[in-house]
Amino acid sequence: MAHTFTDLLYHFVFSTKERRLFIDGDLQPELIRMLGGIIRDRKGRLLECNGMPDHIHLLMVVPSTIAVSDMLKAVKAGATNWVHSRVGKTRAFCWQEGFSGFTVSYCNKDAVASYIRGQQTHHQKQTFEEEYVELLRREGISLESYDPRFIFG
């Protein structure tokens, strides 16, 4: 569309299947570069990415020309294919089925990026489950509005 401008920021969180500890120190930097490439190929922008061995956070711009779910499907599938091409324990690598996505206002972009950069420090004090419940609370999502079996199961 002519004369259209969007800058749609999202904070995505998703984990490895069964929270398996696949994203180790050797894999993570390469995985982040690969994720950035997948996102760029679809005209998005990866602003920040970090995670732990069992989950990952992305702060990214999703272009208005692609549905959010299609973008995340491509990101996760592309990353899985890349990881499977590596040798060793990564052959069993798989992401959880879904993802969580939160919109981010432009004025909160730096705070969310800082939060994502601080994952290693943050998780010295808090589990993934505790972090996720806190994210829901911070976003104003009622804890009664989701079923933990589908979030953590």
N, C-alpha and C positions, 0 to 999 in steps of 0.2 A: 504494500500500500504506500502510495506517495504521501509525504508529509506525516509519517508516523514515527514517533519516538517512544521507545520503551527501554527501561533499564531495570529489569525485574530480578531482584536479588532474592536468593533463597539460601537457607541453611539446611542442608540435608544430613541425615545421620542414618547409617545402616551398618549392620554387623555381619560378621562371617556366620555361616550356618552353624547352629548349635554353639555359638560363641567360641568356636575353636580358635586357638591362638596361632593364626597363620601369618599375620602381618608383623614379621620380626624386623629387627633393626636393619638387616641387609636388604630385605624386600621393600620396606616402606618408601625410601627415597625414589627408587625406580618406579614403584607403583604410582606415586604421586605425579611423577613426570608423565607416565602413561595416561593417567586420568586427565591431566591437563591437555594432552594431545587429543584425546577422544572428544573432550568438550569443545576445544578449538575447531575440530573438524566439523562440528555441528553448529558453528558460529556462536558458541557460548564463550564465557570467560571464567576461568577458575581464579578466584581472588585469594583463597586460603584453603589449605587442606592439611589435615593432621589426624592422627588417630592413635589407637592402641593396638595391641596384637589381635584384638577381637572385634574392633569396630573402627569406623572412619567418619570424619566430619568434613563436609565440603561447604564452602561459601562460594557461591557462583552466580553468574548472570545467565539466565535461560532466555534465549531469544524468543520473541513473540511468534516466530514461525514454526515452533515445535512445541508439542504438548509436554508438560513437565514429566508426565509418566513415560512418554517416549524417550525423553532425554535420559532419564534415570535408567531405563531399560537398556539403552545403548551403552551408557557408562558402565553399568554393572556387567553386561555381557562382554563388552570389549576388554574390560579389566580381567574378567575370568579367563577369556581366551588367551590373553597375554600371559597370565600367571601359569596356565596349563602348559604353555610352550616352554616353560622353564623346567629343569629337571629336579628330582628329589621329592620331598614331602609336599610340594605345592601342587602335585597332580590331583590331590583330593580337594583342593581349594574350591570353595563355593560360598556365595553370599546368601544371607537370609532371603526369604521370598520377597518381602516388601521393603519399604523405606519410610522414613519420616521426613517431612519437609515443612519448613516454617518460612514464611515471608519475612524479609528484613527491610526495614525502612532505611533509606540511604543515610540518614543521620545516625543510625545505629551500626553501620557497616564496620567501623573501626573497633567497636566494642565486641562485636561477634567475631571478627578476625582475631582479636587478642585472646578471646576465650578459646578459640580453636587452636591457636598457637600454644596455649598453656596446657594442653591435654596431659602431658606426662606429669607435670606438677600436680595438676588437678586430681588425677587418679591415684595419687599417693594417699589421698584422704577419702576418696569416694568411689564406689563401685559403678559400673556402667548402669545398672538398674537404678541406683540412687541418682545418678546424673540425669538419666532419662526422665524420671519422675519430676526432678527439679526443672528440667527444660519444659515439661508440660505445664507445671505450675507457673513458671515465669511467663509463658505464653498465654496464660489465662484459661487453660484448658482444664475443665473440671475432672478430677480423678475418677469421678463416677461415670464419666462419659466414654471410658474405654475399658476393655476387658483385658486384664493382665495376661491371660492365657494366650492372647493373640500378639501381645507386645513382647513378652519374654519367653513364650513357649517354643 
